[in-house]
Amino acid sequence: MPFKLLTPAIAGLLLAGCAGMTAPPAHESAPPPPRVESRGECGAAQVQDRVGRAYSEALGEAIHAESGAAAMRVIRPGEAVTLDYRPDRLNVRLDDDDVISEIGCG
């Protein structure tokens, strides 16, 4: 007889314990990257006059500052780069003589 009374009591305690549980919080998505307004995504249009010039660190800093891009990378021939597309990143491509051959977003 005591076993018949004990089983419903245990089941009631288990259910009562589960009642206090809540669902896990929903995952919040990361905020979008900041946009560069009125210059395009990475500001490449603002610095196209640098194409054809010899690249230097000082010129690279000036290009980055004037474009307003969130990030900038310099890509030399044969250099491995990631293939992820970031519209707020400025890509400065150089030729074999370290002359800027292309400036674009990505």
N, CA and C atoms as a LAMMPS dump frame, in Angstrom:
ITEM: TIMESTEP
0
ITEM: NUMBER OF ATOMS
318
ITEM: BOX BOUNDS ff ff ff
-5.0000000000000000e+02 5.0000000000000000e+02
-5.0000000000000000e+02 5.0000000000000000e+02
-5.0000000000000000e+02 5.0000000000000000e+02
ITEM: ATOMS id mol type element x y z
1 1 1 N 0.792 -1.205 0
2 1 2 C 0 0 0
3 1 3 C 0.842 1.282 0
4 2 1 N 1.905 1.383 0.814
5 2 2 C 2.678 2.618 0.825
6 2 3 C 3.294 2.907 -0.548
7 3 1 N 3.603 1.862 -1.328
8 3 2 C 4.201 2.07 -2.647
9 3 3 C 3.211 2.745 -3.598
10 4 1 N 1.915 2.406 -3.472
11 4 2 C 0.903 3 -4.33
12 4 3 C 0.732 4.489 -4.035
13 5 1 N 0.972 4.903 -2.822
14 5 2 C 0.867 6.318 -2.465
15 5 3 C 2.155 7.073 -2.802
16 6 1 N 3.267 6.375 -2.775
17 6 2 C 4.558 7.002 -3.024
18 6 3 C 4.736 7.361 -4.507
19 7 1 N 4.257 6.532 -5.411
20 7 2 C 4.417 6.774 -6.844
21 7 3 C 3.745 8.076 -7.282
22 8 1 N 2.479 8.334 -6.931
23 8 2 C 1.884 9.617 -7.328
24 8 3 C 2.58 10.816 -6.684
25 9 1 N 3.091 10.65 -5.485
26 9 2 C 3.785 11.755 -4.813
27 9 3 C 5.076 12.097 -5.549
28 10 1 N 5.822 11.082 -5.989
29 10 2 C 7.063 11.32 -6.729
30 10 3 C 6.754 11.965 -8.075
31 11 1 N 5.72 11.458 -8.744
32 11 2 C 5.337 12.033 -10.037
33 11 3 C 4.92 13.492 -9.863
34 12 1 N 4.22 13.813 -8.822
35 12 2 C 3.805 15.19 -8.562
36 12 3 C 4.998 16.093 -8.31
37 13 1 N 5.994 15.607 -7.567
38 13 2 C 7.196 16.393 -7.308
39 13 3 C 7.985 16.637 -8.596
40 14 1 N 8.084 15.625 -9.442
41 14 2 C 8.797 15.792 -10.716
42 14 3 C 8.108 16.815 -11.609
43 15 1 N 6.8 16.742 -11.686
44 15 2 C 6.058 17.699 -12.498
45 15 3 C 6.161 19.11 -11.933
46 16 1 N 6.142 19.228 -10.638
47 16 2 C 6.267 20.547 -10.003
48 16 3 C 7.643 21.143 -10.29
49 17 1 N 8.669 20.287 -10.304
50 17 2 C 10.02 20.766 -10.613
51 17 3 C 10.128 21.249 -12.043
52 18 1 N 9.451 20.581 -12.958
53 18 2 C 9.494 20.966 -14.375
54 18 3 C 8.704 22.244 -14.64
55 19 1 N 7.72 22.531 -13.804
56 19 2 C 6.872 23.7 -14.033
57 19 3 C 7.667 25.004 -13.928
58 20 1 N 8.731 25.014 -13.138
59 20 2 C 9.523 26.228 -12.961
60 20 3 C 10.504 26.472 -14.089
61 21 1 N 10.655 25.516 -14.993
62 21 2 C 11.621 25.668 -16.08
63 21 3 C 11.058 26.604 -17.152
64 22 1 N 11.935 27.385 -17.725
65 22 2 C 11.519 28.29 -18.806
66 22 3 C 12.238 27.892 -20.083
67 23 1 N 11.735 28.342 -21.179
68 23 2 C 12.359 28.062 -22.465
69 23 3 C 13.671 28.841 -22.555
70 24 1 N 14.663 28.296 -23.267
71 24 2 C 15.921 29.035 -23.405
72 24 3 C 15.684 30.332 -24.165
73 25 1 N 16.496 31.356 -23.896
74 25 2 C 16.311 32.646 -24.58
75 25 3 C 16.56 32.489 -26.079
76 26 1 N 15.816 33.236 -26.847
77 26 2 C 15.997 33.213 -28.301
78 26 3 C 17.335 33.852 -28.639
79 27 1 N 18 33.317 -29.647
80 27 2 C 19.284 33.882 -30.064
81 27 3 C 19.05 35.217 -30.747
82 28 1 N 19.798 36.196 -30.308
83 28 2 C 19.7 37.51 -30.93
84 28 3 C 20.708 37.562 -32.07
85 29 1 N 20.317 38.126 -33.163
86 29 2 C 21.248 38.24 -34.277
87 29 3 C 22.193 39.412 -34.021
88 30 1 N 23.383 39.295 -34.58
89 30 2 C 24.377 40.355 -34.414
90 30 3 C 23.916 41.593 -35.173
91 31 1 N 24.243 42.751 -34.662
92 31 2 C 23.848 43.973 -35.381
93 31 3 C 24.592 44.05 -36.708
94 32 1 N 23.997 44.634 -37.714
95 32 2 C 24.674 44.736 -39.009
96 32 3 C 25.881 45.659 -38.899
97 33 1 N 26.877 45.452 -39.759
98 33 2 C 28.048 46.329 -39.704
99 33 3 C 27.66 47.757 -40.05
100 34 1 N 28.405 48.721 -39.531
101 34 2 C 28.078 50.117 -39.827
102 34 3 C 28.2 50.371 -41.324
103 35 1 N 27.298 51.19 -41.852
104 35 2 C 27.303 51.52 -43.266
105 35 3 C 27.986 52.861 -43.482
106 36 1 N 28.663 52.962 -44.569
107 36 2 C 29.283 54.226 -44.945
108 36 3 C 28.284 54.927 -45.857
109 37 1 N 27.607 55.915 -45.336
110 37 2 C 26.539 56.587 -46.081
111 37 3 C 27.102 57.55 -47.123
112 38 1 N 26.419 57.683 -48.195
113 38 2 C 26.661 58.63 -49.278
114 38 3 C 27.999 58.451 -49.984
115 39 1 N 28.739 57.422 -49.684
116 39 2 C 29.988 57.159 -50.378
117 39 3 C 29.975 55.763 -50.988
118 40 1 N 28.878 55.054 -50.915
119 40 2 C 28.886 53.654 -51.283
120 40 3 C 29.261 52.855 -50.059
121 41 1 N 29.307 51.577 -50.189
122 41 2 C 29.573 50.732 -49.026
123 41 3 C 30.978 50.92 -48.458
124 42 1 N 31.981 50.958 -49.326
125 42 2 C 33.35 51.052 -48.811
126 42 3 C 34.049 52.343 -49.221
127 43 1 N 33.398 53.163 -49.978
128 43 2 C 33.982 54.442 -50.375
129 43 3 C 34.999 54.345 -51.496
130 44 1 N 34.986 53.251 -52.261
131 44 2 C 35.965 53.072 -53.337
132 44 3 C 35.872 54.166 -54.386
133 45 1 N 34.672 54.67 -54.64
134 45 2 C 34.502 55.716 -55.653
135 45 3 C 35.273 56.98 -55.282
136 46 1 N 35.428 57.218 -53.998
137 46 2 C 36.11 58.433 -53.53
138 46 3 C 37.612 58.425 -53.801
139 47 1 N 38.194 57.224 -54.01
140 47 2 C 39.655 57.128 -54.091
141 47 3 C 40.152 56.525 -55.407
142 48 1 N 39.313 56.53 -56.439
143 48 2 C 39.702 55.945 -57.723
144 48 3 C 40.856 56.699 -58.388
145 49 1 N 41.082 57.945 -58.013
146 49 2 C 42.182 58.701 -58.601
147 49 3 C 43.553 58.175 -58.184
148 50 1 N 43.595 57.263 -57.201
149 50 2 C 44.871 56.675 -56.76
150 50 3 C 45.309 55.503 -57.632
151 51 1 N 44.412 54.978 -58.48
152 51 2 C 44.781 53.879 -59.375
153 51 3 C 45.879 54.371 -60.313
154 52 1 N 46.931 53.569 -60.458
155 52 2 C 48.075 53.934 -61.298
156 52 3 C 49.224 54.538 -60.522
157 53 1 N 49.021 54.835 -59.26
158 53 2 C 50.091 55.416 -58.43
159 53 3 C 50.855 54.311 -57.704
160 54 1 N 52.109 54.567 -57.399
161 54 2 C 52.924 53.626 -56.631
162 54 3 C 52.397 53.579 -55.197
163 55 1 N 52.22 52.375 -54.674
164 55 2 C 51.665 52.215 -53.324
165 55 3 C 52.757 52.418 -52.282
166 56 1 N 52.395 53.1 -51.205
167 56 2 C 53.246 53.223 -50.022
168 56 3 C 52.339 53.128 -48.808
169 57 1 N 52.908 52.904 -47.655
170 57 2 C 52.107 52.819 -46.42
171 57 3 C 51.364 54.136 -46.161
172 58 1 N 52.036 55.247 -46.405
173 58 2 C 51.396 56.549 -46.192
174 58 3 C 50.214 56.74 -47.141
175 59 1 N 50.388 56.34 -48.401
176 59 2 C 49.293 56.444 -49.355
177 59 3 C 48.152 55.512 -48.942
178 60 1 N 48.481 54.326 -48.47
179 60 2 C 47.459 53.388 -48.01
180 60 3 C 46.645 53.949 -46.854
181 61 1 N 47.312 54.585 -45.916
182 61 2 C 46.602 55.199 -44.788
183 61 3 C 45.69 56.329 -45.265
184 62 1 N 46.16 57.106 -46.223
185 62 2 C 45.347 58.204 -46.756
186 62 3 C 44.128 57.657 -47.505
187 63 1 N 44.316 56.598 -48.281
188 63 2 C 43.204 55.978 -49.013
189 63 3 C 42.162 55.471 -48.024
190 64 1 N 42.62 54.785 -46.992
191 64 2 C 41.702 54.234 -45.99
192 64 3 C 40.922 55.351 -45.297
193 65 1 N 41.616 56.388 -44.907
194 65 2 C 40.959 57.496 -44.203
195 65 3 C 39.951 58.208 -45.106
196 66 1 N 40.332 58.489 -46.34
197 66 2 C 39.441 59.234 -47.229
198 66 3 C 38.231 58.407 -47.664
199 67 1 N 38.415 57.102 -47.813
200 67 2 C 37.303 56.253 -48.253
201 67 3 C 36.252 56.1 -47.165
202 68 1 N 36.67 56.107 -45.908
203 68 2 C 35.742 55.877 -44.807
204 68 3 C 35.383 54.418 -44.621
205 69 1 N 36.102 53.516 -45.278
206 69 2 C 35.834 52.08 -45.17
207 69 3 C 36.096 51.584 -43.755
208 70 1 N 35.318 50.591 -43.346
209 70 2 C 35.506 50.004 -42.02
210 70 3 C 36.826 49.247 -41.945
211 71 1 N 37.247 48.661 -43.057
212 71 2 C 38.499 47.899 -43.099
213 71 3 C 39.105 48.054 -44.485
214 72 1 N 40.403 47.793 -44.573
215 72 2 C 41.086 47.861 -45.86
216 72 3 C 42.118 46.755 -45.915
217 73 1 N 42.271 46.163 -47.087
218 73 2 C 43.357 45.197 -47.266
219 73 3 C 44.054 45.469 -48.588
220 74 1 N 45.354 45.259 -48.571
221 74 2 C 46.195 45.428 -49.749
222 74 3 C 46.471 44.027 -50.277
223 75 1 N 46.206 43.823 -51.566
224 75 2 C 46.356 42.493 -52.164
225 75 3 C 47.437 42.565 -53.234
226 76 1 N 48.501 41.794 -53.011
227 76 2 C 49.599 41.736 -53.972
228 76 3 C 49.448 40.499 -54.857
229 77 1 N 50.052 40.49 -56.041
230 77 2 C 49.933 39.343 -56.942
231 77 3 C 50.372 38.046 -56.266
232 78 1 N 49.575 36.993 -56.432
233 78 2 C 49.893 35.686 -55.867
234 78 3 C 49.597 35.539 -54.394
235 79 1 N 49.134 36.589 -53.766
236 79 2 C 48.859 36.552 -52.329
237 79 3 C 47.502 35.898 -52.075
238 80 1 N 47.446 34.982 -51.115
239 80 2 C 46.188 34.323 -50.768
240 80 3 C 45.324 35.267 -49.934
241 81 1 N 44.048 35.339 -50.285
242 81 2 C 43.1 36.159 -49.532
243 81 3 C 41.828 35.354 -49.302
244 82 1 N 41.081 35.732 -48.294
245 82 2 C 39.809 35.076 -48.043
246 82 3 C 38.814 35.474 -49.122
247 83 1 N 37.835 34.612 -49.361
248 83 2 C 36.855 34.873 -50.409
249 83 3 C 35.556 35.447 -49.863
250 84 1 N 35.52 35.734 -48.556
251 84 2 C 34.304 36.316 -47.994
252 84 3 C 34.124 37.735 -48.525
253 85 1 N 32.896 38.077 -48.814
254 85 2 C 32.603 39.414 -49.334
255 85 3 C 32.139 40.304 -48.204
256 86 1 N 32.838 41.398 -48.011
257 86 2 C 32.447 42.398 -47.015
258 86 3 C 32.278 43.724 -47.739
259 87 1 N 31.048 44.181 -47.864
260 87 2 C 30.822 45.425 -48.611
261 87 3 C 31.46 46.647 -47.971
262 88 1 N 31.817 46.564 -46.694
263 88 2 C 32.417 47.716 -46.015
264 88 3 C 33.949 47.658 -46.014
265 89 1 N 34.517 46.676 -46.732
266 89 2 C 35.981 46.543 -46.779
267 89 3 C 36.499 47.029 -48.131
268 90 1 N 37.547 47.815 -48.094
269 90 2 C 38.191 48.339 -49.294
270 90 3 C 39.346 47.419 -49.676
271 91 1 N 39.351 46.956 -50.928
272 91 2 C 40.448 46.133 -51.444
273 91 3 C 41.292 46.977 -52.376
274 92 1 N 42.575 47.042 -52.094
275 92 2 C 43.517 47.761 -52.943
276 92 3 C 44.421 46.704 -53.573
277 93 1 N 44.274 46.497 -54.87
278 93 2 C 45.072 45.499 -55.592
279 93 3 C 46.287 46.174 -56.223
280 94 1 N 47.446 45.506 -56.054
281 94 2 C 48.697 46.02 -56.596
282 94 3 C 49.196 45.102 -57.693
283 95 1 N 50.007 45.653 -58.602
284 95 2 C 50.64 44.812 -59.617
285 95 3 C 52.025 44.394 -59.114
286 96 1 N 52.811 43.77 -59.98
287 96 2 C 54.136 43.274 -59.586
288 96 3 C 55.096 44.38 -59.166
289 97 1 N 54.838 45.602 -59.601
290 97 2 C 55.71 46.737 -59.274
291 97 3 C 55.174 47.577 -58.119
292 98 1 N 54.199 47.043 -57.376
293 98 2 C 53.534 47.757 -56.263
294 98 3 C 52.837 49.03 -56.723
295 99 1 N 52.279 48.992 -57.93
296 99 2 C 51.469 50.077 -58.454
297 99 3 C 50.008 49.663 -58.286
298 100 1 N 49.163 50.571 -57.821
299 100 2 C 47.758 50.256 -57.601
300 100 3 C 47.083 49.998 -58.946
301 101 1 N 46.534 48.791 -59.094
302 101 2 C 45.875 48.436 -60.36
303 101 3 C 44.364 48.475 -60.245
304 102 1 N 43.841 48.365 -59.022
305 102 2 C 42.387 48.35 -58.837
306 102 3 C 42.048 48.679 -57.393
307 103 1 N 40.966 49.404 -57.207
308 103 2 C 40.445 49.689 -55.875
309 103 3 C 38.949 49.382 -55.918
310 104 1 N 38.501 48.52 -55.015
311 104 2 C 37.091 48.153 -55.003
312 104 3 C 36.666 47.645 -53.646
313 105 1 N 35.379 47.385 -53.53
314 105 2 C 34.824 46.87 -52.275
315 105 3 C 34.899 45.345 -52.266
316 106 1 N 34.891 44.795 -51.099
317 106 2 C 34.849 43.33 -50.965
318 106 3 C 35.629 42.898 -49.838
